[in-house]
């Protein structure tokens, strides 16, 4: 096994921009946030200073957004006080004003209030062997977001030390944001990804997706997929999302579409064999909550036109597909591709190239991940 430092030096020799993987051990989430803020300070500050985040922060300071922003902070701070402390730690560690870091964590809801729609977010592909789960199952995810964040995202591993009142957790982090919104995994073999959805309407007195998902996947009671589902579906959301869950130990796949107090749960079974999700409501009041945009329609059509995936290689191929020149599945705004092998628990990560065009930058085994001394290839 190569050390992380050696891998980074080898990869840098080929001029690939490797998203860093930060390791944090902490007894409180405030301290975890403080460490993240210090480690990723330059990346967080660059993201807050990007045109997209400047627009969001300006909205929170203006007459049209200030009241809603304050209500979102109040509601989520009351519901998740430890996570509010983690945000305070991030802000202090990065030497930024607290509200700008709150804005980075509330960006889905704030951009919804701003009526900003950024076309073409994430893609998810589920695959089960034609012989069933026992013979193999895989999940793949393209994490997509346009703009400067492509150069600034990173991974975080938070290990709870003795006496901590939170669980160890790890995942892909947008600069200054809590893990849990993007691909995240916990100590119980549970893995989460999200497809952004864009329903009509945002209620400021609801709970934000970043907070609900982090609490669900990284909470003290998040030991089974059913507990995570209950946590996600029992909360009064402000907006909505499509949440994908994989349980490596019980071999289960779930997709949950959420809008405010409504939800629809779909279990991907051996009889189905495979499933895909992009950025449109497919099961929860389809056609009524959102207006499907071109990218989602094109990506879904292309995935449906390809042979049904039943293994890891097929998942990689679909997520790498650029056949549709106008609205491809893999595109310039794909930050990272993550493919999880269900039988081994190995999660491979590509950034800067598709899964078919380059070597994985990271390869982690999510089963026993938190017993490892460090991020390793």
ZAPABA-897612 format. One line per field, with one value per residue (C-alpha): residue number from 1; residue in three letters; chain; x, y, z. Coordinates in nm, 3 decimals, always signed. Example, Ala and Ser with C-alpha at 12.3 -4.5 7.8 and 13.67 -1.06 7.14 Angstrom:
<pts>
n = (1_2)
res = (ALA_SER)
chain = (A_A)
X = (+1.230_+1.367)
Y = (-0.450_-0.106)
Z = (+0.780_+0.714)
</pts>
This chain:
<pts>
n = (1_2_3_4_5_6_7_8_9_10_11_12_13_14_15_16_17_18_19_20_21_22_23_24_25_26_27_28_29_30_31_32_33_34_35_36_37_38_39_40_41_42_43_44_45_46_47_48_49_50_51_52_53_54_55_56_57_58_59_60_61_62_63_64_65_66_67_68_69_70_71_72_73_74_75_76_77_78_79_80_81_82_83_84_85_86_87_88_89_90_91_92_93_94_95_96_97_98_99_100_101_102_103_104_105_106_107_108_109_110_111_112_113_114_115_116_117_118_119_120_121_122_123_124_125_126_127_128_129_130_131_132_133_134_135_136_137_138_139_140_141_142_143_144_145_146_147_148_149_150_151_152_153_154_155_156_157_158_159_160_161_162_163_164_165_166_167_168_169_170_171_172_173_174_175_176_177_178_179_180_181_182_183_184_185_186_187_188_189_190_191_192_193_194_195_196_197_198_199_200_201_202_203_204_205_206_207_208_209_210_211_212_213_214_215_216_217_218_219_220_221_222_223_224_225_226_227_228_229_230_231_232_233_234_235_236_237_238_239_240_241_242_243_244_245_246_247_248_249_250_251_252_253_254_255_256_257_258_259_260_261_262_263_264_265_266_267_268_269_270_271_272_273_274_275_276_277_278_279_280_281_282_283_284_285_286_287_288_289_290_291_292_293_294_295_296_297_298_299_300_301_302_303_304_305_306_307_308_309_310_311_312_313_314_315_316_317_318_319_320_321_322_323_324_325_326_327_328_329_330_331_332_333_334_335_336_337_338_339_340_341_342_343_344_345_346_347_348_349_350_351_352_353_354_355_356_357_358_359_360_361_362_363_364_365_366_367_368_369_370_371_372_373_374_375_376_377)
res = (UNK_UNK_UNK_UNK_UNK_UNK_UNK_UNK_UNK_UNK_UNK_UNK_UNK_UNK_UNK_UNK_UNK_UNK_UNK_UNK_UNK_UNK_UNK_UNK_UNK_UNK_UNK_UNK_UNK_UNK_UNK_UNK_UNK_UNK_UNK_UNK_UNK_UNK_UNK_UNK_UNK_UNK_UNK_UNK_UNK_UNK_UNK_UNK_UNK_UNK_UNK_UNK_UNK_UNK_UNK_UNK_UNK_UNK_UNK_UNK_UNK_UNK_UNK_UNK_UNK_UNK_UNK_UNK_UNK_UNK_UNK_UNK_UNK_UNK_UNK_UNK_UNK_UNK_UNK_UNK_UNK_UNK_UNK_UNK_UNK_UNK_UNK_UNK_UNK_UNK_UNK_UNK_UNK_UNK_UNK_UNK_UNK_UNK_UNK_UNK_UNK_UNK_UNK_UNK_UNK_UNK_UNK_UNK_UNK_UNK_UNK_UNK_UNK_UNK_UNK_UNK_UNK_UNK_UNK_UNK_UNK_UNK_UNK_UNK_UNK_UNK_UNK_UNK_UNK_UNK_UNK_UNK_UNK_UNK_UNK_UNK_UNK_UNK_UNK_UNK_UNK_UNK_UNK_UNK_UNK_UNK_UNK_UNK_UNK_UNK_UNK_UNK_UNK_UNK_UNK_UNK_UNK_UNK_UNK_UNK_UNK_UNK_UNK_UNK_UNK_UNK_UNK_UNK_UNK_UNK_UNK_UNK_UNK_UNK_UNK_UNK_UNK_UNK_UNK_UNK_UNK_UNK_UNK_UNK_UNK_UNK_UNK_UNK_UNK_UNK_UNK_UNK_UNK_UNK_UNK_UNK_UNK_UNK_UNK_UNK_UNK_UNK_UNK_UNK_UNK_UNK_UNK_UNK_UNK_UNK_UNK_UNK_UNK_UNK_UNK_UNK_UNK_UNK_UNK_UNK_UNK_UNK_UNK_UNK_UNK_UNK_UNK_UNK_UNK_UNK_UNK_UNK_UNK_UNK_UNK_UNK_UNK_UNK_UNK_UNK_UNK_UNK_UNK_UNK_UNK_UNK_UNK_UNK_UNK_UNK_UNK_UNK_UNK_UNK_UNK_UNK_UNK_UNK_UNK_UNK_UNK_UNK_UNK_UNK_UNK_UNK_UNK_UNK_UNK_UNK_UNK_UNK_UNK_UNK_UNK_UNK_UNK_UNK_UNK_UNK_UNK_UNK_UNK_UNK_UNK_UNK_UNK_UNK_UNK_UNK_UNK_UNK_UNK_UNK_UNK_UNK_UNK_UNK_UNK_UNK_UNK_UNK_UNK_UNK_UNK_UNK_UNK_UNK_UNK_UNK_UNK_UNK_UNK_UNK_UNK_UNK_UNK_UNK_UNK_UNK_UNK_UNK_UNK_UNK_UNK_UNK_UNK_UNK_UNK_UNK_UNK_UNK_UNK_UNK_UNK_UNK_UNK_UNK_UNK_UNK_UNK_UNK_UNK_UNK_UNK_UNK_UNK_UNK_UNK_UNK_UNK_UNK_UNK_UNK_UNK_UNK_UNK_UNK_UNK_UNK_UNK_UNK_UNK_UNK_UNK_UNK_UNK_UNK_UNK_UNK_UNK_UNK_UNK_UNK_UNK_UNK_UNK)
chain = (A_A_A_A_A_A_A_A_A_A_A_A_A_A_A_A_A_A_A_A_A_A_A_A_A_A_A_A_A_A_A_A_A_A_A_A_A_A_A_A_A_A_A_A_A_A_A_A_A_A_A_A_A_A_A_A_A_A_A_A_A_A_A_A_A_A_A_A_A_A_A_A_A_A_A_A_A_A_A_A_A_A_A_A_A_A_A_A_A_A_A_A_A_A_A_A_A_A_A_A_A_A_A_A_A_A_A_A_A_A_A_A_A_A_A_A_A_A_A_A_A_A_A_A_A_A_A_A_A_A_A_A_A_A_A_A_A_A_A_A_A_A_A_A_A_A_A_A_A_A_A_A_A_A_A_A_A_A_A_A_A_A_A_A_A_A_A_A_A_A_A_A_A_A_A_A_A_A_A_A_A_A_A_A_A_A_A_A_A_A_A_A_A_A_A_A_A_A_A_A_A_A_A_A_A_A_A_A_A_A_A_A_A_A_A_A_A_A_A_A_A_A_A_A_A_A_A_A_A_A_A_A_A_A_A_A_A_A_A_A_A_A_A_A_A_A_A_A_A_A_A_A_A_A_A_A_A_A_A_A_A_A_A_A_A_A_A_A_A_A_A_A_A_A_A_A_A_A_A_A_A_A_A_A_A_A_A_A_A_A_A_A_A_A_A_A_A_A_A_A_A_A_A_A_A_A_A_A_A_A_A_A_A_A_A_A_A_A_A_A_A_A_A_A_A_A_A_A_A_A_A_A_A_A_A_A_A_A_A_A_A_A_A_A_A_A_A_A_A_A_A_A_A_A_A_A_A_A_A_A_A_A_A_A_A_A_A_A_A_A_A_A_A_A_A_A_A)
X = (+0.000_+0.134_+0.119_-0.105_+0.195_+0.370_+0.055_+0.005_+0.363_+0.331_+0.001_+0.124_+0.407_+0.138_-0.011_-0.342_-0.513_-0.577_-0.847_-0.685_-0.805_-0.796_-0.787_-0.938_-0.960_-1.173_-1.373_-1.625_-1.776_-1.663_-1.304_-1.363_-1.489_-1.198_-0.951_-1.130_-1.134_-0.760_-0.668_-0.883_-0.867_-0.739_-0.997_-1.286_-1.189_-1.155_-1.502_-1.662_-1.497_-1.624_-1.892_-2.155_-2.097_-2.065_-2.410_-2.552_-2.393_-2.516_-2.867_-2.852_-2.764_-3.033_-3.395_-3.522_-3.311_-3.204_-3.524_-3.537_-3.167_-3.208_-3.504_-3.313_-3.021_-3.253_-3.445_-3.141_-2.935_-3.211_-3.262_-2.891_-2.693_-2.380_-2.371_-2.411_-2.105_-1.915_-1.999_-1.876_-1.551_-1.509_-1.561_-1.311_-1.056_-1.077_-1.089_-1.419_-1.734_-1.983_-2.269_-2.068_-2.004_-2.370_-2.453_-2.220_-2.412_-2.754_-2.676_-2.948_-3.222_-3.082_-3.042_-3.395_-3.518_-3.314_-3.482_-3.136_-3.126_-2.785_-2.840_-2.712_-2.611_-2.537_-2.595_-2.649_-2.640_-2.734_-2.647_-2.711_-2.565_-2.808_-2.745_-2.848_-2.682_-2.477_-2.292_-2.223_-2.369_-2.233_-2.326_-2.179_-2.212_-2.098_-2.067_-2.140_-2.127_-2.014_-1.773_-1.471_-1.569_-1.422_-1.077_-1.162_-1.353_-1.184_-1.245_-1.273_-1.242_-1.363_-1.273_-1.447_-1.201_-1.279_-1.555_-1.694_-2.074_-2.082_-1.998_-1.702_-1.790_-1.620_-1.706_-1.665_-1.687_-1.775_-1.548_-1.666_-1.964_-2.054_-2.001_-2.330_-2.460_-2.229_-2.109_-2.067_-2.014_-2.023_-1.880_-2.166_-2.113_-2.374_-2.309_-2.511_-2.517_-2.755_-2.909_-3.011_-3.378_-3.536_-3.897_-4.112_-4.096_-3.875_-4.001_-3.754_-3.903_-3.796_-3.475_-3.195_-3.082_-2.719_-2.819_-3.085_-2.859_-2.554_-2.758_-2.911_-2.593_-2.356_-2.583_-2.529_-2.827_-2.731_-2.641_-2.893_-3.038_-3.386_-3.271_-3.121_-3.442_-3.651_-3.428_-3.450_-3.825_-3.934_-3.792_-3.976_-3.756_-3.727_-3.676_-3.613_-3.361_-3.312_-3.112_-2.946_-2.854_-2.641_-2.612_-2.306_-2.381_-2.749_-2.704_-2.980_-3.022_-3.273_-3.369_-3.570_-3.725_-3.817_-4.010_-4.092_-4.307_-4.358_-4.140_-4.133_-3.911_-3.799_-3.603_-3.388_-3.437_-3.285_-3.597_-3.529_-3.157_-3.061_-3.181_-3.071_-3.151_-3.067_-3.212_-3.585_-3.864_-3.943_-4.175_-4.291_-4.568_-4.381_-4.443_-4.600_-4.312_-4.054_-4.002_-3.759_-3.472_-3.284_-2.978_-3.175_-3.395_-3.095_-2.894_-3.190_-3.260_-2.896_-2.876_-3.196_-3.059_-2.745_-2.737_-2.874_-2.582_-2.528_-2.168_-1.906_-1.757_-2.094_-2.156_-1.819_-1.901_-2.234_-2.091_-1.809_-2.045_-2.015_-2.205_-2.463_-2.254_-2.508_-2.595_-2.354_-2.355_-1.985_-1.903_-1.675_-1.855_-1.809_-1.602_-1.556_-1.680_-1.721_-1.787_-1.860_-1.812_-2.075_-1.910_-1.564_-1.671_-1.408_-1.489_-1.283_-1.263_-1.171_-1.123_-0.991_-1.079_-1.365_-1.362_-1.269_-1.002_-0.773_-0.663_-0.855_-0.695_-0.824_-0.938_-1.082_-1.244_-1.552_-1.573_-1.326_-1.242_-1.226_-0.989_-0.726_-0.456_-0.495_-0.646_-0.461_-0.465)
Y = (+0.000_+0.341_+0.627_+0.923_+1.155_+0.930_+0.892_+1.267_+1.322_+1.059_+1.194_+1.555_+1.453_+1.393_+1.741_+1.612_+1.840_+1.601_+1.701_+1.669_+1.423_+1.580_+1.368_+1.507_+1.357_+1.550_+1.521_+1.788_+1.896_+2.254_+2.127_+1.919_+2.231_+2.438_+2.185_+2.168_+2.548_+2.566_+2.280_+2.400_+2.773_+2.877_+2.663_+2.783_+3.147_+3.108_+2.950_+3.223_+3.476_+3.302_+3.476_+3.216_+3.246_+3.625_+3.633_+3.406_+3.603_+3.932_+3.786_+3.705_+4.066_+4.228_+4.307_+4.011_+3.747_+3.857_+3.756_+3.413_+3.355_+3.441_+3.206_+2.921_+2.974_+2.987_+2.672_+2.464_+2.593_+2.493_+2.150_+2.070_+2.267_+2.050_+2.108_+2.482_+2.457_+2.277_+2.561_+2.811_+2.616_+2.615_+2.991_+3.057_+2.814_+2.975_+3.328_+3.409_+3.577_+3.321_+3.417_+3.347_+2.989_+2.948_+3.062_+2.794_+2.531_+2.665_+2.714_+2.477_+2.656_+3.006_+2.952_+2.812_+3.134_+3.331_+3.130_+3.032_+2.706_+2.565_+2.309_+1.957_+1.826_+1.469_+1.126_+0.797_+0.443_+0.130_-0.219_-0.569_-0.887_-1.088_-1.368_-1.140_-0.938_-1.235_-1.237_-0.866_-0.517_-0.171_+0.192_+0.484_+0.858_+1.159_+1.462_+1.760_+2.133_+2.410_+2.693_+2.728_+2.455_+2.204_+2.321_+2.360_+2.059_+1.805_+1.498_+1.492_+1.205_+1.293_+1.039_+1.075_+1.040_+0.887_+1.076_+1.237_+1.258_+1.215_+0.938_+0.912_+1.000_+1.082_+1.218_+1.468_+1.827_+2.143_+2.417_+2.521_+2.287_+1.998_+1.650_+1.470_+1.670_+1.509_+1.142_+1.040_+0.718_+0.612_+0.343_+0.098_+0.034_+0.291_+0.519_+0.820_+1.032_+1.303_+1.424_+1.790_+1.852_+2.187_+2.194_+2.501_+2.678_+2.697_+2.742_+2.924_+2.769_+2.418_+2.220_+2.232_+1.927_+1.962_+1.937_+1.667_+1.439_+1.490_+1.411_+1.106_+0.943_+1.051_+1.049_+0.838_+0.621_+0.582_+0.212_+0.073_+0.186_+0.193_+0.432_+0.663_+0.652_+0.732_+1.026_+1.167_+1.123_+1.236_+1.589_+1.898_+1.985_+2.336_+2.226_+1.885_+1.632_+1.280_+1.079_+0.749_+0.500_+0.186_-0.058_-0.276_-0.511_-0.585_-0.546_-0.297_-0.005_+0.276_+0.601_+0.861_+1.164_+1.439_+1.764_+1.947_+1.698_+1.459_+1.167_+0.862_+0.560_+0.318_+0.004_-0.125_-0.502_-0.804_-0.824_-0.471_-0.536_-0.172_+0.184_+0.537_+0.883_+1.229_+1.569_+1.529_+1.389_+1.042_+0.900_+1.179_+1.361_+1.345_+1.642_+1.845_+1.951_+2.054_+2.127_+1.870_+2.042_+1.932_+1.786_+1.544_+1.436_+1.378_+1.189_+0.967_+0.894_+0.804_+0.579_+0.404_+0.353_+0.178_-0.190_-0.239_-0.234_-0.531_-0.486_-0.230_-0.203_-0.119_+0.146_+0.303_+0.303_+0.482_+0.747_+0.805_+0.835_+1.153_+1.032_+1.310_+1.609_+1.863_+1.712_+1.426_+1.221_+1.291_+1.658_+1.948_+2.015_+1.660_+1.715_+1.347_+1.001_+0.757_+0.386_+0.151_-0.226_-0.373_-0.707_-0.574_-0.236_-0.061_+0.293_+0.418_+0.791_+0.964_+1.341_+1.515_+1.222_+0.983_+0.638_+0.489_+0.743_+0.746_+0.567_+0.616_+0.884_+0.727_+0.378_+0.326_+0.024_+0.151_-0.167_-0.104_+0.238_+0.409_+0.148_+0.248_+0.487_+0.721_+0.775_+0.527_+0.411)
Z = (+0.000_-0.096_+0.150_+0.068_+0.047_-0.205_-0.413_-0.424_-0.538_-0.811_-0.938_-0.931_-1.162_-1.424_-1.366_-1.229_-0.979_-0.691_-0.444_-0.100_+0.162_+0.508_+0.822_+1.140_+1.489_+1.733_+2.053_+1.950_+1.620_+1.688_+1.699_+1.385_+1.209_+1.337_+1.197_+0.862_+0.841_+0.903_+0.672_+0.383_+0.449_+0.106_-0.073_+0.143_+0.104_-0.274_-0.294_-0.082_-0.314_-0.631_-0.842_-0.746_-0.371_-0.384_-0.544_-0.273_+0.012_-0.137_-0.149_+0.223_+0.298_+0.086_+0.164_-0.038_+0.130_+0.476_+0.655_+0.491_+0.561_+0.929_+0.957_+0.791_+1.030_+1.331_+1.239_+1.152_+1.443_+1.684_+1.524_+1.490_+1.751_+1.717_+1.342_+1.398_+1.623_+1.348_+1.110_+1.369_+1.390_+1.012_+0.997_+1.275_+1.132_+0.787_+0.936_+0.765_+0.889_+1.018_+0.786_+0.472_+0.590_+0.681_+0.326_+0.183_+0.381_+0.282_-0.088_-0.223_-0.034_-0.093_-0.468_-0.470_-0.309_-0.561_-0.840_-0.965_-1.158_-1.245_-1.518_-1.491_-1.154_-1.043_-1.195_-1.008_-1.145_-0.946_-1.073_-0.940_-1.089_-1.300_-1.046_-0.758_-0.480_-0.363_-0.695_-0.707_-0.688_-0.765_-0.736_-0.929_-0.890_-1.090_-0.860_-1.086_-1.020_-1.251_-1.176_-0.950_-0.707_-0.954_-0.841_-0.473_-0.335_-0.107_+0.107_+0.485_+0.731_+1.081_+1.348_+1.683_+1.969_+2.310_+2.485_+2.169_+2.141_+1.764_+1.518_+1.284_+0.926_+0.595_+0.255_-0.025_+0.098_-0.086_+0.052_+0.396_+0.390_+0.618_+0.480_+0.429_+0.136_-0.122_-0.115_+0.250_+0.443_+0.807_+1.035_+0.970_+0.598_+0.494_+0.197_+0.075_-0.240_-0.355_-0.679_-0.654_-0.729_-0.803_-0.687_-0.723_-0.388_-0.079_+0.275_+0.502_+0.817_+0.716_+0.757_+0.499_+0.302_+0.414_+0.781_+0.744_+0.541_+0.765_+1.075_+0.908_+0.778_+1.057_+1.360_+1.669_+1.573_+1.203_+1.226_+0.977_+0.648_+0.800_+1.071_+0.807_+0.603_+0.910_+0.995_+0.642_+0.600_+0.947_+0.916_+0.783_+0.485_+0.350_-0.009_-0.164_-0.297_-0.425_-0.170_-0.266_+0.007_-0.010_+0.281_+0.221_+0.508_+0.445_+0.066_+0.004_-0.238_-0.175_-0.344_-0.154_-0.320_-0.074_-0.097_+0.228_+0.426_+0.135_+0.030_-0.195_-0.124_-0.395_-0.313_-0.599_-0.594_-0.763_-0.980_-1.107_-1.151_-1.205_-1.164_-1.248_-1.115_-1.240_-1.140_-1.177_-0.959_-1.094_-0.825_-0.595_-0.782_-1.114_-1.339_-1.059_-0.833_-1.091_-1.460_-1.603_-1.777_-2.088_-1.916_-1.700_-1.990_-2.216_-1.953_-1.865_-2.231_-2.294_-1.987_-2.096_-2.449_-2.326_-2.223_-1.873_-1.626_-1.397_-1.287_-1.188_-1.537_-1.691_-1.423_-1.500_-1.871_-1.828_-1.596_-1.850_-2.146_-2.357_-2.665_-2.641_-2.746_-2.620_-2.281_-2.199_-1.879_-1.819_-1.880_-1.795_-1.467_-1.339_-1.025_-0.946_-1.032_-0.742_-0.800_-0.510_-0.533_-0.306_-0.235_-0.147_-0.007_-0.221_-0.332_-0.628_-0.699_-1.024_-1.066_-1.373_-1.598_-1.651_-1.493_-1.831_-1.925_-1.624_-1.309_-0.986_-0.771_-0.450_-0.356_-0.007_+0.153_+0.335_+0.542_+0.822_+0.681_+1.020_+1.160_+0.901_+1.019_+0.722_+0.379_+0.158_-0.200)
</pts>
